[in-house]
Amino acid sequence: MTDIRLYTYWRSTAAYRVRIALNLKSVEYTSIPVHLVRDGGEQHKPEFLELNPQRLVPVLSDGAADISQSLAIIGYLEETYPDPPLLPASPLERARVRSLATAIACDIHPICNLRVLQYLGGKLGADDEQRSAWIHHWIGQGFDALEKRLSEDSATGTYCHGEQPGLADICLVPQVYNADRFGCDMKPYPTIRRIQHACLDLAGFRDAVPESQIDAP
């Protein structure tokens, strides 16, 4: 049995990123599901708070170390399992990939995740239509900029950067899954859709999809 454990939830965008990274690097791991909705959310239980006081998945446990935050986990995997690399060789290329990845992981995803939507619907009393409008607005604004960057930059190839999938693709694919889940119009984003399809042709991405996880309903 592997020493690496991933505390995950099948539909968590952030956990989805880490699953892709683990798969691309052929790292064996054990999934430990944390249901974010059932019984008020298992992330609020005392045993999980010991792992992550933020009450968020994913958490990667590797021996004695417990690492939270998906980009930090992926960075750790990149340093400890360097092949295949998830970042290109030159500093300028790495900066481009990190810029694309953080535009998704730090600007689009957090304001549309579960706890934000629960707050909108609970404390602020937003109805389903209002929450849907919120999601469509922020994903649309983010994807407008991302599509322009990807479609106009010659560094874009089959994937977000060149001909090898990497960190930016790892962030992109789960965010497109979210956009589809919430019924966002993807017609204005042909480059984003093309890259998503190219990624899903690879087993590392395909095996990480939410519906293939052990805790999927």
SULUR-V275148 format. One record per residue. NEAR is the number of other C-alpha atoms within 8 Angstrom. D_CENTER is the distance of its C-alpha to the mean C-alpha in Angstrom with 2 decimals. Layout:
NEAR:D_CENTER + NEAR:D_CENTER
This chain:
3:25.71 + 7:22.96 + 9:22.77 + 11:18.99 + 12:17.50 + 12:13.95 + 13:14.06 + 13:11.53 + 13:11.58 + 13:11.37 + 8:9.79 + 9:7.39 + 10:4.02 + 12:3.75 + 14:6.08 + 14:4.97 + 12:3.66 + 13:6.99 + 9:8.78 + 13:8.62 + 12:9.93 + 12:12.46 + 13:13.57 + 10:14.11 + 9:16.13 + 6:17.91 + 7:17.55 + 8:18.92 + 10:17.54 + 10:18.33 + 9:15.96 + 8:17.23 + 10:16.14 + 10:16.16 + 9:16.88 + 9:15.73 + 7:18.48 + 7:21.42 + 5:24.35 + 7:22.86 + 10:19.69 + 12:19.95 + 12:17.89 + 9:21.15 + 8:23.40 + 6:25.27 + 6:24.15 + 12:20.45 + 12:21.51 + 7:23.13 + 8:19.83 + 10:17.92 + 8:20.08 + 5:17.18 + 9:16.74 + 8:12.96 + 14:10.83 + 14:9.86 + 16:13.09 + 12:14.26 + 13:18.04 + 9:19.87 + 6:23.55 + 5:24.52 + 6:21.41 + 9:18.66 + 9:15.67 + 11:13.23 + 10:10.41 + 12:7.38 + 6:8.87 + 9:12.19 + 13:11.53 + 10:10.49 + 8:13.54 + 8:15.62 + 11:14.93 + 11:15.83 + 7:19.01 + 6:20.04 + 8:19.26 + 8:19.92 + 6:20.41 + 7:18.94 + 8:17.77 + 8:14.36 + 8:16.26 + 8:19.51 + 6:22.91 + 6:24.22 + 6:23.34 + 6:23.23 + 9:20.88 + 11:18.52 + 8:18.78 + 8:17.90 + 15:14.71 + 10:13.72 + 8:14.84 + 10:12.72 + 14:9.49 + 9:10.64 + 11:11.87 + 13:8.52 + 11:6.84 + 8:10.40 + 10:12.30 + 12:10.76 + 12:8.11 + 9:10.40 + 8:13.46 + 12:12.34 + 8:10.90 + 6:13.29 + 6:15.55 + 10:16.20 + 10:17.10 + 9:19.22 + 9:20.98 + 11:21.68 + 12:23.16 + 8:24.89 + 7:26.26 + 7:26.46 + 7:27.54 + 10:25.47 + 7:26.02 + 7:23.74 + 7:24.83 + 8:24.14 + 12:20.64 + 9:19.97 + 8:21.55 + 9:19.39 + 10:16.11 + 11:17.73 + 8:19.11 + 11:16.09 + 13:13.82 + 9:17.03 + 8:17.92 + 12:14.71 + 9:14.85 + 10:18.59 + 8:18.23 + 11:15.52 + 12:17.71 + 8:20.71 + 8:19.39 + 11:18.26 + 8:21.39 + 6:23.87 + 7:22.97 + 5:24.72 + 7:22.15 + 11:19.85 + 9:20.71 + 10:19.48 + 13:16.03 + 14:14.81 + 13:17.27 + 10:20.16 + 7:20.47 + 7:18.04 + 13:14.28 + 12:12.53 + 11:10.01 + 13:9.88 + 14:9.41 + 14:6.57 + 12:4.74 + 12:7.20 + 10:7.32 + 12:4.82 + 11:6.38 + 10:9.57 + 8:9.43 + 9:9.49 + 13:12.20 + 10:14.11 + 7:13.99 + 9:15.53 + 6:17.97 + 10:17.24 + 7:19.64 + 9:18.05 + 5:21.51 + 6:21.47 + 10:18.54 + 9:20.00 + 9:18.51 + 11:14.89 + 10:15.92 + 8:17.83 + 12:15.11 + 12:12.85 + 8:16.01 + 10:16.78 + 13:13.57 + 9:14.14 + 8:17.62 + 8:16.47 + 7:16.59 + 10:13.73 + 13:11.29 + 10:13.68 + 9:14.09 + 12:10.49 + 9:10.65 + 9:11.00 + 7:14.70 + 8:15.44 + 9:14.61 + 7:17.69 + 7:17.12 + 9:16.55 + 3:19.67
